[in-house]
């Protein structure tokens, strides 16, 4: 007879992170580093907290469109370039 579920059994997997969020996260981090800016530098320019910027870069936070536009402007890259997946034959996907 089955007993009460153990804690490990009742733990559900977290929702998967949308691929679009991960693309933005990776591309924004690359653009920030290419612009030679630290997360603190982004914080100082935007007023966003460093913890939130870190969460965005790891895909843990979902920035809204306005926030993504501010971040893109801060690193000098058009927002659309931070949303396009790099693929062979897709030169528009490059951040440089």
Order of alpha helices (4+ residues) and beta strands (2+ residues): alpha-alpha-alpha-alpha-alpha-alpha
